[in-house]
Amino acid sequence: MALTTTYPWGDDRRFNSYSGYFRRLMGGRVQKVTIDAGFGCPNRDGTVSTGGCTFCDNGAFCPSYCQPGKSVRQQVEEGIEFHARRYRTADRFLAYFQAYSNTYAPLDRLRAVYDQAIAVPGVAGIIVGTRPDCIDEAKLDYFAGLARTHYVAIEYGVESCHDATLRAVNRGHDFATAERAIAMTAGRGIPVGAHFILGLPGETERMLLDQTVRINALPLTTVKFHQLQLFRGTAMAAEYAADPARFRFWTMEAYIDFFVDVLERLRPGLVIERFAGEAPPRYHAGPTWGRVRNEQLLAMFERRLSERDTWQGRLYEAR
């Protein structure tokens, strides 16, 4: 009989999975419900810049029930109903505020929005997606208060560790801003996540492997990666049409193999929320993997880890 390996995160999967994290934390399955609370973005309204990040199209990731014209409570309740039918074992839910910058408002508005979400039966907590330049001490104190009775996590869009790339995509902040926001959040004991895009123009595979050192140094709980995708109507889609030679895209198989290289360098304690994603083909303005489901990607990823007999952190060196 083959022996089962238990990895440092406490189970036999070859990476520190998001589902495993919540099983350990809450004792079972917890399902995210995506919410659009109608927040804006300082990178669109002129406060930081106009036009937003060159790659951005929030509509590509929002489910049908997620509409800012509905109240937060209605979106949460409809999302719970949708997921309860799809995932029969889910009985606790996290309201995931994903669209735009969900701390870009006065504190009174944040209280009204998030207090409404956690009041819905079955909601175990909230996940707040935002920009690192849209947070301050008072807002974090409010979230820390909520965290005494509910799960609360803040997820920052970082996208790249390289300032030249952040300038090129009109991100509107530098990497040091992200470092400060993450440190402030983690310092209050709030789980903190970060999002990165792999394959932005000008970044080589060597750069992406090397940036794992900087990611490992951040006091992150979770991390989410996506491969670069081009969406219709974005500034980046226009850049691609004008000069496609500046861009490189992996095939699905090549990307999975590359991400295994990334994973080997990530510290074992870092929870991997996502390593890739696919928006519906109608949004794409460039190469696409077609209609592939996240479950298929995950199965291919885990199979490749097994074929290479490797795991998260195999090449990690503490510094």
N, C-alpha and C positions, 0 to 999 in steps of 0.2 A: 504494500500500500504506500502510495506517495505521501510524503510528509507535507503538511500545509505550512507555508511560511507566514508568520505574523510580522508585519512591518512596524516601524516605530509609532505610527498613528493608531495602532491597535486592531487592525483587521488584515485580511489576506489580499486586499486589492493592492495593486502595484503603485498606486498614487493615493494621496491624502484627499479623498473625495468629499464633495460638498454634502452628499447624502449621508455619508458616514459621520461627518461632523455633527449633523443634526441628530442622528441616532444617538451618538454619544452624549450630546447636550440635552436632548429632550426625550430620549427614549423611544423614538419612533419617527415615522414619516411626517414631514412638515412641507406644505406646498405653498409656493409663492403665488400671489395674485397681483397682477400688474395694474397700476393705477396711474392715471393722468390727472393731476390736480390743477392743471391750468397754469402752472408756474411759467415764467419767462426765462430769458437767458441774457446776461449782460453782454455776451458776445454777439448778440443780435440786435439789441435795442439802442446801441450806441454808447452805453456806459463803458464798455471795454472796447468794442468794435462793432461793426455791422456785417451782416452776411453770415455770421457764424463760422464754425470750423468747416474747412473745405470739404470734408468727407461726410457731413452730418445730414441725415434724414431720419428723424425720429419715427416717422410713420412706418418705416420698414420693420419695426420691432414691436408694434403695438397690436395686441389682439382686438377683436371686434368690439368686445364689451368695454374696452378702455377708451372712453370718450370724455373730454373735459367738460362737455355740456351737461353731463350727469353729475350729481353730487358724489362726493367721496364715498359716503355710506352706500349709495346705490351701486357704484362700481365695485366696491368690496363685496357686497351681497351677491351681485350677479357673477362676479369672479369665483366666489366660493361655490355657488350653485354649478357653474361650468366645470370646475375642477373636481368637485365631489362626484359628479357623474363619470368623469374620465378616470379619476384615481380613487377607487373605492376605499383604499386603506387610509386616505388622508382625512384626518379629523381636526387638524390644527393648521392654521394658515398665517402667512406673513404678508402684510400689505406692502407691495414693492412699488415705491414711487420712482419711476424710471425716466419719464419724459422730461427733457430739459433740465433745469437746475432747481432742485426741490428744497433749497434753503435760500433762494433768491427772493426774499420777502421780509417784511418786518416780523419780529418775533410774535406779535399778537396773531398774525395770520397763520404762522406755523402752528401755534397752539390750536387754533380752530380746526385746521386740517388734520393734524395728527391725533388730537384728542378724539375727533370724530371717527377715525379709522380704528383705534384701539377699543372703542366702545362697542364694536360689532361682535356679537357672540362668535366664538371660534377663532378669533384673531389673537395669535400668541405674541405678535409683535410687528415691527415695521422695519423695512430696509429703505434707506433714503439715498437716492442717487443724486449727486450734485457735483459742482466744480470746486476745486480746492480754494478758489478765490471768493467763494460765496459762504464762508463760514467764519464765525467769530466766537469769542469766549462765552457770550451770553447765550447764543444758540446752542452751543455744546453743553452748557450747564443745564438747559432745558432738556435736551436729549438724555443727559446723564440722569436727570430726575425720572424720566420715563423708564429708563433702564432698570430702575429699582423694582419695577413690577412687571415689565414686559421685555422681551428680546428686542433690542434696538441695535442696528448696525448702520454705519454711514459708508457709502461706496463712492469713491472719488474717481472721476475720469482723469487719468494721468496721461494715457495714450503712448507716451514715449519718455525715456530718460534723457533724451538729447535735445538741448535747447534749440539747435538749428532746425531740427524737425518740427518742434512745436511752433517756431516762428513761421516755417514754410506752410503749415496747415492752418495758420491764423488761429491758433489755440487761445492766445490772449493771456497766457501766464507761462512762467518758466517752471523747470523741475523743482527748484528750491521752494516755490510756493506750495507745490504738492507735498514736499517733505515736511514743511511746517504744519500744514493742515493734518496730515496723517499723525504726526507726533502729538499735536494738541488733542486729537481725538483719542488716540490710544492712551494718552496720559490720564484720561478720565475713566479708563476701563471699558470704553465702548468698543466693541468689535469693529474693525475698520477694513474695508476692502478697496481694491484698486483695479481699474480697467486699463488694459494695454492693447494696442493694435499692432500686429506683427505684419511687416511688409510695406510700411509707409515709404513713399518715394525718397530715395537717397540713403535708406538704411540697408546695409548688407546683412547677410546671415551672421557674419562674424560680430558685427555690432550688436545684433539681437542676442547672441549668446553671451557676449561680454556684459550686457546690461543686466543680466541675472544677478551679478554681484551687487549692483545698486538696489535691485528689487529685494534681494535677501536681507539687505541692511535696514530696510524699512520695517517698522513695528506693525506689520500687516497681519490680519487674521486670515483673510481670503484674498484671492486674486482671480481675475477673469481675463482671458485672452481671446481675441478674435483675429482671424486673418483679414487682411485688407479686402474690402468689398467696395465697388463703385456703384453709386446710386444715381438714378436719373435726376437731372435737374440740379445736381450739386456742382459747386465750383471745381471739385476734383474731377468730376466726369468731363467737364469742359477741358481741363488740363490734359486729361488722357486723350481726348479726341484730337487735341492740337499736337501732342507729342507722346505717343504711346511708348516710345523707346525708354522713357524715364521710369516706366513701371515694370514690375515683374510680379507674376502671379504663379503660385504653386498649383500643381494638380492636387487633388484631394489626397492621393497616396503620398506624394512628396511632402505635402504640408504635415501630415501626420508623422512621417518619419522625422521631419525637422523638429516638430514639437517634442518628440521623444528626446532629442538632443537638449532642448531647453529644459525639459522636466528633470533630466538627470542632474542638472546644475542647481535646481531650486531646493531650498532648505526643506527638510522633511516636515517641519511644523506648519508650513504654509498650506492652507486648504485651497485646492484647485476647484473653483466654482465652475469654470468653463474653459475649454481650450480652443474652441472653434464655434462657428455659427453660420447659419444660412438664412438669409431673408428670402421671401417669395421671389421667383424669377422676374416678375413684372417690374420689380424695383431696380433691377440690375442694368448698368450701362457698360459693363465690361465683362470679362470672363466670369463664369459662374459654374458651380458644381451641379447645378440643376436641383431638382426636388429631392434633396437628401434630408432625412430626419436626423435630429440630434441623437436619437437612439442608435441609428446606423453608424454615425460618426464615432460614438462612444465604443461600440462593439469593435470597430476597426482599430481604434486606438488601443484598446486593451489587448486585442490580438497581437498588435505589433509590439507592445511591451513584452508580451510572453515570448514572441518569436525572437526578440533580441535579448531575452532574459535579463531585463533591466528594470529599474524602478526609480521613483522620485528620490532625488538626493544622492544617487549612487556616486556622482562626481562632485558633490557639494563639499566645499572646504570652508569651515568656520573661520571668520576673520575678526 
